[in-house]
Amino acid sequence: MIEVKNGFVPEALLEQLYKLTPMEDSFGINTVALVDGQPRTLGLKELLEVFLQHRFDVVRRRSQFRRTKAADRLHPVEGLLIAILDIDEVIRVIRSSDNASQAKERLIDIFELSQIRADWILDMPLRRLTKFSGLELDKEKAELEREIEQLDAIINDEKLLRKVVSDELAEVAKTYGTPRRTVLLASAGTTVTSAATSLEVADDPCFAFLSSSGPGRAYVRRGPPRARRVAGQPRRHHLRGAHHSPRRGGCADLARAADQGRRAGHARAPRLRQRPQSPGRSAAQ
């Protein structure tokens, strides 16, 4: 807590504290990043834009990779389903072949299979060519087709791609985010020092009162100009048991003198410097 003496503007003093002390600190960060293989100095908005574009590319490539992997799995699964539907003929062709190469060629010719499907049929154990295995393959085929459809939608629809990125970032914030440790006030951003703000009170007209209560004791008091009670007659002030002499003039220097006198307590108050009298004004002693 800082107590501000009379004659000074608290807001201007706060600006000086922000400027001249470590009460507020600013620091620089290195925002150089590689963008398309070239180093660039980016602002906050540009950093966010580049990061979002990177996330879009990552999700798009990831979806394409998963789609290709699912399609590669769907291809032999469909071949196995074809073999299970006519398992007796498949077994006959394999047994009547002289070797694996001949069996593979005959399967391709008879069932119009690709080489990948023919290899999967030949590599699959006979115990898997059962009714239950057929149900499993049907279920796997449906899941693969549904996954491929979803991935195709993400790849081809820009809005859906943005939604996926948004949902993933929200999940990251929910999982790894921490509560905010600072508070944003309504007065934030007013700490910039303004050259137009004066540290001292403006030198406006005011009244100064000098009173003495005995040898070595004197008090100085200042106050704003008073409205006249009667037209043409200034309002009079009386200090009981004290001699006073009002003086009009600037209040900035009088404020400093009054503050020094108040802080000194019962010590001798500083003398006000006598200025040349102006017509219609009296000098304070």
One Martini backbone bead per residue (centre of mass of N, CA, C, O) as a GRO file, in nm:
protein
  285
    1MET     BB    1   0.096   0.036   0.023
    2ILE     BB    2   0.036   0.373  -0.098
    3GLU     BB    3   0.091   0.693   0.014
    4VAL     BB    4  -0.050   1.000  -0.086
    5LYS     BB    5   0.015   1.309  -0.099
    6ASN     BB    6  -0.057   1.612  -0.124
    7GLY     BB    7  -0.059   1.730  -0.469
    8PHE     BB    8  -0.114   1.440  -0.599
    9VAL     BB    9  -0.167   1.205  -0.853
   10PRO     BB   10  -0.234   0.874  -0.835
   11GLU     BB   11  -0.239   0.790  -1.135
   12ALA     BB   12   0.037   0.914  -1.210
   13LEU     BB   13   0.201   0.751  -1.004
   14LEU     BB   14   0.131   0.472  -1.120
   15GLU     BB   15   0.268   0.518  -1.391
   16GLN     BB   16   0.553   0.556  -1.274
   17LEU     BB   17   0.574   0.275  -1.145
   18TYR     BB   18   0.547   0.115  -1.410
   19LYS     BB   19   0.799   0.255  -1.548
   20LEU     BB   20   1.038   0.262  -1.292
   21THR     BB   21   0.943  -0.024  -1.200
   22PRO     BB   22   0.881  -0.382  -1.131
   23MET     BB   23   0.565  -0.387  -1.118
   24GLU     BB   24   0.606  -0.400  -1.433
   25ASP     BB   25   0.666  -0.654  -1.684
   26SER     BB   26   0.855  -0.700  -1.984
   27PHE     BB   27   0.886  -0.943  -2.256
   28GLY     BB   28   1.048  -1.138  -2.488
   29ILE     BB   29   0.990  -1.338  -2.784
   30ASN     BB   30   1.044  -1.612  -2.998
   31THR     BB   31   0.872  -1.608  -3.336
   32VAL     BB   32   1.039  -1.811  -3.496
   33ALA     BB   33   0.934  -1.993  -3.791
   34LEU     BB   34   0.855  -2.265  -3.989
   35VAL     BB   35   0.732  -2.183  -4.321
   36ASP     BB   36   0.762  -2.373  -4.576
   37GLY     BB   37   1.086  -2.381  -4.495
   38GLN     BB   38   1.067  -2.081  -4.375
   39PRO     BB   39   1.177  -1.824  -4.194
   40ARG     BB   40   0.954  -1.659  -3.954
   41THR     BB   41   0.802  -1.371  -3.819
   42LEU     BB   42   0.542  -1.396  -3.582
   43GLY     BB   43   0.243  -1.344  -3.475
   44LEU     BB   44  -0.016  -1.445  -3.294
   45LYS     BB   45  -0.215  -1.490  -3.528
   46GLU     BB   46  -0.015  -1.642  -3.712
   47LEU     BB   47   0.046  -1.874  -3.520
   48LEU     BB   48  -0.244  -1.984  -3.510
   49GLU     BB   49  -0.282  -2.030  -3.813
   50VAL     BB   50  -0.046  -2.228  -3.852
   51PHE     BB   51  -0.141  -2.436  -3.645
   52LEU     BB   52  -0.416  -2.501  -3.772
   53GLN     BB   53  -0.306  -2.591  -4.045
   54HIS     BB   54  -0.150  -2.826  -3.925
   55ARG     BB   55  -0.397  -2.977  -3.810
   56PHE     BB   56  -0.539  -3.020  -4.078
   57ASP     BB   57  -0.314  -3.188  -4.208
   58VAL     BB   58  -0.303  -3.413  -3.998
   59VAL     BB   59  -0.599  -3.510  -4.018
   60ARG     BB   60  -0.598  -3.566  -4.320
   61ARG     BB   61  -0.363  -3.775  -4.323
   62ARG     BB   62  -0.482  -3.964  -4.113
   63SER     BB   63  -0.740  -4.033  -4.268
   64GLN     BB   64  -0.600  -4.145  -4.519
   65PHE     BB   65  -0.447  -4.372  -4.376
   66ARG     BB   66  -0.696  -4.517  -4.250
   67ARG     BB   67  -0.842  -4.565  -4.516
   68THR     BB   68  -0.626  -4.743  -4.649
   69LYS     BB   69  -0.616  -4.960  -4.428
   70ALA     BB   70  -0.916  -5.044  -4.447
   71ALA     BB   71  -0.914  -5.119  -4.749
   72ASP     BB   72  -0.694  -5.342  -4.723
   73ARG     BB   73  -0.876  -5.517  -4.535
   74LEU     BB   74  -1.140  -5.544  -4.707
   75HIS     BB   75  -1.039  -5.704  -4.947
   76PRO     BB   76  -0.982  -5.991  -4.809
   77VAL     BB   77  -1.254  -6.023  -4.668
   78GLU     BB   78  -1.418  -6.057  -4.928
   79GLY     BB   79  -1.262  -6.312  -5.019
   80LEU     BB   80  -1.337  -6.491  -4.776
   81LEU     BB   81  -1.642  -6.484  -4.824
   82ILE     BB   82  -1.630  -6.625  -5.097
   83ALA     BB   83  -1.501  -6.888  -4.990
   84ILE     BB   84  -1.724  -6.966  -4.778
   85LEU     BB   85  -1.966  -6.998  -4.974
   86ASP     BB   86  -1.744  -7.214  -5.139
   87ILE     BB   87  -1.567  -7.427  -4.969
   88ASP     BB   88  -1.564  -7.696  -5.125
   89GLU     BB   89  -1.435  -7.587  -5.388
   90VAL     BB   90  -1.179  -7.477  -5.261
   91ILE     BB   91  -1.072  -7.747  -5.151
   92ARG     BB   92  -1.062  -7.898  -5.420
   93VAL     BB   93  -0.861  -7.707  -5.563
   94ILE     BB   94  -0.629  -7.741  -5.362
   95ARG     BB   95  -0.600  -8.057  -5.368
   96SER     BB   96  -0.566  -8.073  -5.697
   97SER     BB   97  -0.306  -7.937  -5.657
   98ASP     BB   98   0.042  -7.949  -5.671
   99ASN     BB   99   0.066  -7.644  -5.570
  100ALA     BB  100   0.045  -7.321  -5.461
  101SER     BB  101   0.062  -7.181  -5.735
  102GLN     BB  102  -0.163  -7.343  -5.875
  103ALA     BB  103  -0.385  -7.275  -5.667
  104LYS     BB  104  -0.379  -6.972  -5.709
  105GLU     BB  105  -0.449  -6.966  -6.013
  106ARG     BB  106  -0.723  -7.121  -5.990
  107LEU     BB  107  -0.866  -6.922  -5.799
  108ILE     BB  108  -0.851  -6.678  -5.989
  109ASP     BB  109  -1.009  -6.811  -6.226
  110ILE     BB  110  -1.271  -6.916  -6.083
  111PHE     BB  111  -1.327  -6.654  -5.863
  112GLU     BB  112  -1.207  -6.383  -5.938
  113LEU     BB  113  -0.931  -6.314  -5.798
  114SER     BB  114  -0.691  -6.179  -5.634
  115GLN     BB  115  -0.382  -6.217  -5.511
  116ILE     BB  116  -0.448  -6.133  -5.219
  117ARG     BB  117  -0.694  -6.320  -5.178
  118ALA     BB  118  -0.553  -6.585  -5.244
  119ASP     BB  119  -0.343  -6.571  -5.017
  120TRP     BB  120  -0.543  -6.563  -4.779
  121ILE     BB  121  -0.675  -6.839  -4.834
  122LEU     BB  122  -0.410  -7.010  -4.816
  123ASP     BB  123  -0.325  -6.898  -4.516
  124MET     BB  124  -0.579  -7.006  -4.404
  125PRO     BB  125  -0.706  -7.196  -4.185
  126LEU     BB  126  -0.943  -7.445  -4.181
  127ARG     BB  127  -1.077  -7.368  -3.896
  128ARG     BB  128  -1.189  -7.080  -4.014
  129LEU     BB  129  -1.390  -7.236  -4.219
  130THR     BB  130  -1.665  -7.128  -4.078
  131LYS     BB  131  -1.958  -7.003  -3.970
  132PHE     BB  132  -1.844  -6.815  -3.750
  133SER     BB  133  -1.634  -6.675  -3.931
  134GLY     BB  134  -1.843  -6.551  -4.119
  135LEU     BB  135  -1.970  -6.360  -3.907
  136GLU     BB  136  -1.714  -6.204  -3.844
  137LEU     BB  137  -1.667  -6.100  -4.134
  138ASP     BB  138  -1.930  -5.943  -4.160
  139LYS     BB  139  -1.876  -5.748  -3.926
  140GLU     BB  140  -1.604  -5.635  -4.028
  141LYS     BB  141  -1.711  -5.526  -4.296
  142ALA     BB  142  -1.910  -5.317  -4.178
  143GLU     BB  143  -1.699  -5.153  -4.016
  144LEU     BB  144  -1.517  -5.076  -4.253
  145GLU     BB  145  -1.729  -4.928  -4.422
  146ARG     BB  146  -1.798  -4.715  -4.206
  147GLU     BB  147  -1.512  -4.598  -4.174
  148ILE     BB  148  -1.470  -4.511  -4.467
  149GLU     BB  149  -1.706  -4.314  -4.479
  150GLN     BB  150  -1.606  -4.120  -4.256
  151LEU     BB  151  -1.329  -4.053  -4.382
  152ASP     BB  152  -1.438  -3.935  -4.648
  153ALA     BB  153  -1.588  -3.698  -4.515
  154ILE     BB  154  -1.336  -3.558  -4.392
  155ILE     BB  155  -1.174  -3.522  -4.659
  156ASN     BB  156  -1.422  -3.371  -4.834
  157ASP     BB  157  -1.502  -3.198  -4.569
  158GLU     BB  158  -1.422  -2.898  -4.429
  159LYS     BB  159  -1.618  -2.867  -4.190
  160LEU     BB  160  -1.563  -3.145  -4.062
  161LEU     BB  161  -1.263  -3.100  -4.019
  162ARG     BB  162  -1.291  -2.857  -3.823
  163LYS     BB  163  -1.455  -3.009  -3.609
  164VAL     BB  164  -1.243  -3.217  -3.536
  165VAL     BB  165  -1.028  -3.016  -3.442
  166SER     BB  166  -1.200  -2.876  -3.225
  167ASP     BB  167  -1.259  -3.129  -3.050
  168GLU     BB  168  -0.962  -3.200  -2.991
  169LEU     BB  169  -0.882  -2.931  -2.852
  170ALA     BB  170  -1.097  -2.946  -2.628
  171GLU     BB  171  -0.989  -3.210  -2.505
  172VAL     BB  172  -0.711  -3.104  -2.433
  173ALA     BB  173  -0.806  -2.876  -2.244
  174LYS     BB  174  -0.960  -3.067  -2.047
  175THR     BB  175  -0.712  -3.250  -1.969
  176TYR     BB  176  -0.456  -3.011  -1.949
  177GLY     BB  177  -0.593  -2.794  -1.812
  178THR     BB  178  -0.580  -2.491  -1.618
  179PRO     BB  179  -0.646  -2.270  -1.407
  180ARG     BB  180  -0.665  -1.949  -1.374
  181ARG     BB  181  -0.413  -1.717  -1.214
  182THR     BB  182  -0.561  -1.468  -1.326
  183VAL     BB  183  -0.697  -1.130  -1.333
  184LEU     BB  184  -0.933  -0.945  -1.510
  185LEU     BB  185  -0.960  -0.608  -1.531
  186ALA     BB  186  -1.115  -0.314  -1.619
  187SER     BB  187  -0.819  -0.149  -1.591
  188ALA     BB  188  -0.685  -0.281  -1.807
  189GLY     BB  189  -0.444  -0.094  -2.000
  190THR     BB  190  -0.367   0.186  -1.807
  191THR     BB  191  -0.030   0.175  -1.781
  192VAL     BB  192   0.023   0.387  -1.979
  193THR     BB  193   0.217   0.644  -2.024
  194SER     BB  194   0.123   0.985  -1.996
  195ALA     BB  195   0.229   1.300  -2.082
  196ALA     BB  196  -0.045   1.458  -1.997
  197THR     BB  197   0.010   1.356  -1.711
  198SER     BB  198   0.025   1.496  -1.405
  199LEU     BB  199   0.166   1.455  -1.093
  200GLU     BB  200   0.059   1.722  -1.016
  201VAL     BB  201  -0.132   1.952  -0.920
  202ALA     BB  202  -0.295   2.188  -1.043
  203ASP     BB  203  -0.244   2.545  -1.092
  204ASP     BB  204  -0.490   2.657  -0.916
  205PRO     BB  205  -0.700   2.837  -0.764
  206CYS     BB  206  -0.665   2.938  -0.409
  207PHE     BB  207  -0.666   2.903  -0.059
  208ALA     BB  208  -0.457   3.041   0.207
  209PHE     BB  209  -0.377   2.952   0.555
  210LEU     BB  210  -0.229   3.139   0.828
  211SER     BB  211  -0.143   3.015   1.153
  212SER     BB  212  -0.108   3.102   1.510
  213SER     BB  213  -0.039   2.955   1.861
  214GLY     BB  214   0.255   3.065   1.890
  215PRO     BB  215   0.566   3.030   1.953
  216GLY     BB  216   0.679   2.832   1.687
  217ARG     BB  217   0.372   2.822   1.576
  218ALA     BB  218   0.242   2.694   1.263
  219TYR     BB  219  -0.021   2.702   1.006
  220VAL     BB  220  -0.115   2.542   0.694
  221ARG     BB  221  -0.391   2.614   0.470
  222ARG     BB  222  -0.600   2.478   0.215
  223GLY     BB  223  -0.843   2.589  -0.043
  224PRO     BB  224  -1.104   2.642  -0.215
  225PRO     BB  225  -1.291   2.839  -0.371
  226ARG     BB  226  -1.540   3.056  -0.270
  227ALA     BB  227  -1.850   3.138  -0.264
  228ARG     BB  228  -2.042   3.400  -0.267
  229ARG     BB  229  -2.286   3.517  -0.058
  230VAL     BB  230  -2.254   3.811  -0.165
  231ALA     BB  231  -2.266   4.042  -0.375
  232GLY     BB  232  -1.932   4.158  -0.348
  233GLN     BB  233  -1.891   3.941  -0.099
  234PRO     BB  234  -1.677   3.772   0.073
  235ARG     BB  235  -1.607   3.501   0.247
  236ARG     BB  236  -1.553   3.451   0.587
  237HIS     BB  237  -1.277   3.351   0.802
  238HIS     BB  238  -1.248   3.194   1.130
  239LEU     BB  239  -0.985   3.171   1.374
  240ARG     BB  240  -0.949   3.077   1.679
  241GLY     BB  241  -0.677   3.234   1.815
  242ALA     BB  242  -0.594   3.342   1.517
  243HIS     BB  243  -0.391   3.447   1.258
  244HIS     BB  244  -0.509   3.542   0.932
  245SER     BB  245  -0.419   3.519   0.567
  246PRO     BB  246  -0.548   3.540   0.276
  247ARG     BB  247  -0.457   3.376  -0.047
  248ARG     BB  248  -0.425   3.402  -0.380
  249GLY     BB  249  -0.347   3.122  -0.601
  250GLY     BB  250  -0.148   2.877  -0.641
  251CYS     BB  251  -0.177   2.527  -0.517
  252ALA     BB  252   0.083   2.363  -0.552
  253ASP     BB  253   0.283   2.508  -0.355
  254LEU     BB  254   0.082   2.510  -0.114
  255ALA     BB  255   0.056   2.205  -0.086
  256ARG     BB  256   0.345   2.148  -0.007
  257ALA     BB  257   0.353   2.327   0.244
  258ALA     BB  258   0.114   2.197   0.393
  259ASP     BB  259   0.231   1.913   0.408
  260GLN     BB  260   0.486   1.983   0.567
  261GLY     BB  261   0.341   2.101   0.812
  262ARG     BB  262   0.178   1.843   0.888
  263ARG     BB  263   0.426   1.647   0.919
  264ALA     BB  264   0.576   1.822   1.147
  265GLY     BB  265   0.354   1.926   1.328
  266HIS     BB  266   0.483   2.126   1.593
  267ALA     BB  267   0.663   2.239   1.413
  268ARG     BB  268   0.799   2.458   1.224
  269ALA     BB  269   0.679   2.614   0.971
  270PRO     BB  270   0.708   2.698   0.664
  271ARG     BB  271   0.781   2.954   0.472
  272LEU     BB  272   0.641   3.166   0.264
  273ARG     BB  273   0.691   3.300  -0.029
  274GLN     BB  274   0.710   3.617  -0.121
  275ARG     BB  275   0.512   3.790  -0.338
  276PRO     BB  276   0.416   3.993  -0.554
  277GLN     BB  277   0.179   4.215  -0.544
  278SER     BB  278  -0.144   4.237  -0.639
  279PRO     BB  279  -0.408   4.377  -0.733
  280GLY     BB  280  -0.632   4.276  -0.475
  281ARG     BB  281  -0.389   4.136  -0.312
  282SER     BB  282  -0.259   3.931  -0.055
  283ALA     BB  283   0.003   3.833   0.148
  284ALA     BB  284   0.153   3.561   0.275
  285GLN     BB  285   0.353   3.476   0.568
   0.00000   0.00000   0.00000
